[in-house]
Amino acid sequence: MRSYAVVLCASLLAACRGAATPVAPAPIQNLPGAEPAAPEPAACADPVAGVWTALVWREDAGKWDEVTFELERVGFTELRGQIAVRTWDGDEADDAPPICPDGSPAVSRVVQGASGTLRGADLDLQGRDPERTALACGIETSSVYHPDHFTGRLEPGPELVTVNDDGSVDHGRPHVFTRRACAANAHR
């Protein structure tokens, strides 16, 4: 009886070893048809790195701001990138820029470097060295652009729910950003 048990155990052990031998995976083949769509931004590996946009109506100034963050993580909590702000005149119904006589959009644009942190879900992003890169219809302005300073929280959706305090015009002005891309693209 004992030799039967030894043979049975040896047979089982050999069978188990054989099952553990790795099998080469089947080769990956492209399926016919259109390329698959890009993953939804909510599926991004990093919760904050990427491109975020907010559209804000400033009733007090009669202007719209489209604010875009392009962010990358440079440490566990540290962020860097740029803040781009497109601004145009209009009323609350004009969420798209008017057209200049030459047919181009009547948009002013300011770009600034940005650095900050994301600690847990808390964002603190400070703009620096704002530079005006476009004037609406080429019309010069004497206004000074103060660096933006956004603070807020990363919320499910994903959304960045923030306020801006630039030390001048914006004092606690709400901005809700939605994610447009997972990875920051080259600066426009």
SULKA-V534622 format. One record per backbone hydrogen bond with DSSP energy under -0.5 kcal/mol. CO is the residue of the C=O (numbers start at 0). NH is the residue of the N-H. If there is no record, write none. Layout:
BEGIN
co->[CO,CO]
nh->[NH,NH]
END
This chain:
BEGIN
co->[0,1,2,3,4,5,6,7,8,9,10,11,12,13,14,15,16,17,39,40,49,50,50,51,52,53,53,55,55,56,57,57,57,61,62,63,64,64,65,66,67,68,68,69,70,71,76,77,77,78,79,80,81,82,83,84,85,86,87,90,92,97,99,103,104,107,108,108,109,110,111,112,113,114,115,116,117,118,118,120,120,121,122,123,124,125,127,130,130,133,134,135,137,143,147,148,149,150,151,152,152,154,154,157,158,158,159,159,160,161,162,163,163,168,169,169,172,174,174,176,177,180]
nh->[4,5,6,7,8,9,10,11,12,13,14,15,16,17,18,19,20,20,42,43,70,179,180,68,177,55,66,57,64,58,60,61,62,89,57,87,55,66,85,53,83,51,70,81,49,79,117,73,74,115,71,113,69,111,67,109,65,107,63,93,94,105,102,99,106,86,132,133,84,130,82,127,80,125,78,123,119,120,121,122,153,118,151,116,149,114,112,110,132,108,137,138,139,145,126,164,124,162,122,154,160,157,158,178,154,160,161,176,152,174,150,171,172,170,165,166,163,161,176,159,52,50]
END
